[in-house]
Amino acid sequence: MTAHAIQVNYPKTLLFSFTASERNLLKEVAGHWMKMYACHEVDRGNLVGFHFLTVWDPLVTLEKIRLQPCFKTDAIRRGGYEFDIGRQRDVPLCVYEVQMLCEMVKAAVECRLNRFLLIDKGSMTDVVGRRLTWSWMNSQVTIALSQKLDLLDQVAGLFNGHSAYQSSCLAIEKLAGVEYA
């Protein structure tokens, strides 16, 4: 008796979408982080908002998602953009932006948003109070959104035939309620 490998027909691409409530939650987390980061820049004597203009502005990423809330994962531009003033606005949604959004929400869920993107070992002052920051740690909605973004981060910019895409599809298969047509 010989064992035969089961032939799995992977989808050519995955369709992702974000509901209005998910986008609102992302905007809430992003807004809170941006306030803390701007205050941190003031405390350090840095040019306030320069990071958002040159490196990454989560609101620009969220605007791209708002304009196209449903998209195929292979349509996400691989790589990133040149770190220069306004360059993020000049490119379609890219893998770098997805990774940053994923890491930001993961930091919120793990109650470490006050250290997100800080190169040194410092932390930012929570400008609104810990109640809001700690609420994301216990929120099933925020945790599910973090898991969804983590999944998107794994397949963003990939396509059928890419080994990482196929292993990500295997991971998706293990999720309850996910089937391939």
Secondary structure as the mmCIF struct_conf table of DSSP 4:
data_model
#
loop_
_struct_conf.conf_type_id
_struct_conf.id
_struct_conf.beg_label_comp_id
_struct_conf.beg_label_asym_id
_struct_conf.beg_label_seq_id
_struct_conf.end_label_comp_id
_struct_conf.end_label_asym_id
_struct_conf.end_label_seq_id
HELX_LH_PP_P HELX_LH_PP_P1 ALA A 5 VAL A 8
BEND BEND1 LYS A 12 THR A 13
STRN STRN1 LEU A 15 SER A 17
HELX_RH_AL_P HELX_RH_AL_P1 ALA A 20 ARG A 44
TURN_TY1_P TURN_TY1_P1 GLY A 45 GLY A 45
TURN_TY1_P TURN_TY1_P2 VAL A 48 GLY A 49
HELX_RH_AL_P HELX_RH_AL_P2 PHE A 50 THR A 54
TURN_TY1_P TURN_TY1_P3 VAL A 55 VAL A 55
HELX_RH_AL_P HELX_RH_AL_P3 PRO A 58 LEU A 67
BEND BEND2 GLN A 68 PRO A 69
STRN STRN2 CYS A 70 LYS A 72
HELX_RH_3T_P HELX_RH_3T_P1 THR A 73 ALA A 75
BEND BEND3 ILE A 76 ILE A 76
STRN STRN3 ARG A 77 ARG A 77
BEND BEND4 ARG A 78 GLY A 79
BEND BEND5 ASP A 84 ASP A 84
TURN_TY1_P TURN_TY1_P4 ILE A 85 GLY A 86
HELX_RH_AL_P HELX_RH_AL_P4 ARG A 87 ASP A 90
BEND BEND6 VAL A 91 VAL A 91
BEND BEND7 LEU A 93 LEU A 93
STRN STRN4 CYS A 94 CYS A 94
HELX_RH_AL_P HELX_RH_AL_P5 VAL A 95 VAL A 109
TURN_TY1_P TURN_TY1_P5 GLU A 110 CYS A 111
HELX_RH_3T_P HELX_RH_3T_P2 LEU A 113 ARG A 115
TURN_TY1_P TURN_TY1_P6 PHE A 116 LEU A 117
BEND BEND8 ILE A 119 LYS A 121
BEND BEND9 VAL A 127 VAL A 128
HELX_RH_AL_P HELX_RH_AL_P6 ARG A 130 MET A 137
TURN_TY1_P TURN_TY1_P7 ASN A 138 ASN A 138
HELX_RH_AL_P HELX_RH_AL_P7 GLN A 140 VAL A 155
TURN_TY1_P TURN_TY1_P8 ALA A 156 GLY A 157
TURN_TY1_P TURN_TY1_P9 ASN A 160 GLY A 161
HELX_RH_AL_P HELX_RH_AL_P8 SER A 163 GLU A 173
TURN_TY1_P TURN_TY1_P10 LYS A 174 LYS A 174
BEND BEND10 LEU A 175 LEU A 175
TURN_TY1_P TURN_TY1_P11 ALA A 176 GLY A 177
#
